[in-house]
Structures are given as structure tokens and as C-alpha cells.
Amino acid sequence: MTPALRATLIAGIQDGSIVPYLGCGVLADVRHTDTGAAIPADSDSLILAMNNGRPMSPKLMYEFPRAAMNVELKRGRGAVTRFLDQVYGDSRWTRAAVHDWLRAIRPPYVIDVNRDTQLQDSYADTPHTLIVGVARVTGDGTRYRLFAWDGEKYTPTSDLAPGQPILFKPMGTPRPGGAGYIASDADYVDYITELMGGFAIPPTLKTLRQGKRYLLMGLRLNRDTERMVMADIIYAAHTSPGWVLIAEPTAKEERFCARLGLEIIRADIGELIGETAMAA
């Protein structure tokens, strides 16, 4: 992470030509204010939290969507939704340094594949449009819901508000509620299918995203699920689509990024936002 590259990334994020794409690693420093426990964000921690701290079978521990599918089949879809609402609807989490950093520079468009509300909290004092992914929904066939934030509450809307920030939460969020989550294997199969078919991205955003570049933060690219979602969301990107922060990439990640044209920056998030911020 050279000073020149860091300056380029920050300037691009501020002016909207570079879009932050947030994975679970951006929540690595988040703790519960009562217990000190880390927020469940990565696959393993989510599975353990969903199963009362106990590991599931090795086959189910492979990936959270697989474990969530098992719970859904045994206890119903509502059990997974209630679990995610309980975890991410809890307000007793410390702020992530990345989200404080984003709040300070206010990117006009952010993609967050986590299910927490910290990104929304960062824009609570700014009118914005929230896009929430949904799966297996009847009706108009789209796989998203749009909400307008007026500084006090979210209300359903039919399109993006011109000139206002766009927060894209493809995997869901507990606020404003009602849209559900992309969590189980069946959810992801449906959602990825509709991403590929163009029904999971609002038409206005399809135009706005053309030629954008992306900075993937806190996202490992070893699993097909995350890779497929990301590749379809950044469709129509710049011919040089962007960068991914991975301090120690695997050979599999290197091959995948080379195929997509993503440049790997061998650095962690702290080198972008400031080591002091991450330590705090």
C-alpha cells in the first residue's frame, strides 16, 4: 500500500468512481458492550452462534448457507430469520473502525454483504436510498426492496433518489424489516440466479454502476458463493474493475482475481484507514 495508491483509493471512494465492497472482515474489531464477545460475522462464528456455541457436523460447518439450510429444513425459515434479527438487531455492539472511517468520507455508493446495521447508522443523518436483497418472493419477480431514508424513518420507494447516497445490502438487514435475508443455500441459489438474470439490481443502478471500479475490503475469495455474488454485483465495471485488500492471498484467490482483472493489494484494512483506527 503505497502513499500514492492510498491517496488514489480514498479520492476515488469520495468522488464515487470507486465503490467500497464490504465483507465480514470489516467487522473484525466489533465487540458486544456487555459481554465483550466478537460479533458473529464470518461463516464459522455465525454457525456457532446459530447453534448455541456448539459446532455442527463437518459437512455443515463448511459454509454458513449450508448450516442455515439445515436449520431451515428442521425448524423452519423463521428460525434463521429470528436468529439473524436477534444478532444484528441488537444495538449493544461497538462501532467498527471501518464504518467510522466511511462515515467521515461519505462515499456516494457502498455495497455491504454483511447483515448488520452499522453502515445504515453511518448515514443516519443523511437522506439516502437503501437497497435490500430478498429471495424466493412471489409478486413482481424482483429480488430487491427499495427504501428511502428521510433522516427519521425508512419508507418504501420505487426508485433511487437522484443525488442521494446509495446503500446496497444484498444479504439483508434487520432494519427496516420485512424484506428478510439471503442466508440459506436455497436463498443464495435463487438470488444468484436472479442476479445473473438482472432481476436483483434496480434498473437505475444498472446504469449508474457502469464503468465503476471497486475496492473489496474484508472479503476473502476462496468460496464460490461469495465470488459469484460479487462478480454479478460488479457486472459492467470498468475494464480495470478494481482492487481487493488481502494481506496473504491464497493461490486460488490469485487465480480468481487474475481472471476478473482485480488487483490484489497485499495489505490489510488498517493500512488503508490507519492502523491507529483499527487498534482503537
Buried (B, 14 or more C-beta within 10 A) or exposed (E): BEEEBBEBBBEBBEEBBBBBBBBBBBBBBBEEEEEEEBBBBBBBBBBBBBBEEEEBEEEBBBBBBBBBBBBBEEEEBEEBBEBBBEBBBBEEBBBBBBBBBBBEEBBBBBBBBBBBBBBBBBBEEEBBBBBBBBBBBEEEEBBBBBBBBEEEEBEEBEEBBEEBBBBBBBBBBBBBEEBBBBBBBBBBBBBBBBBEEEBBBBEBBEEBBEEBBBBBBBBBBEBEBBBBBBBBBBBEBBEEBBBBBBEEBEEEBEEBBEEBEBBBBEBBBBBBBBEEBBEE
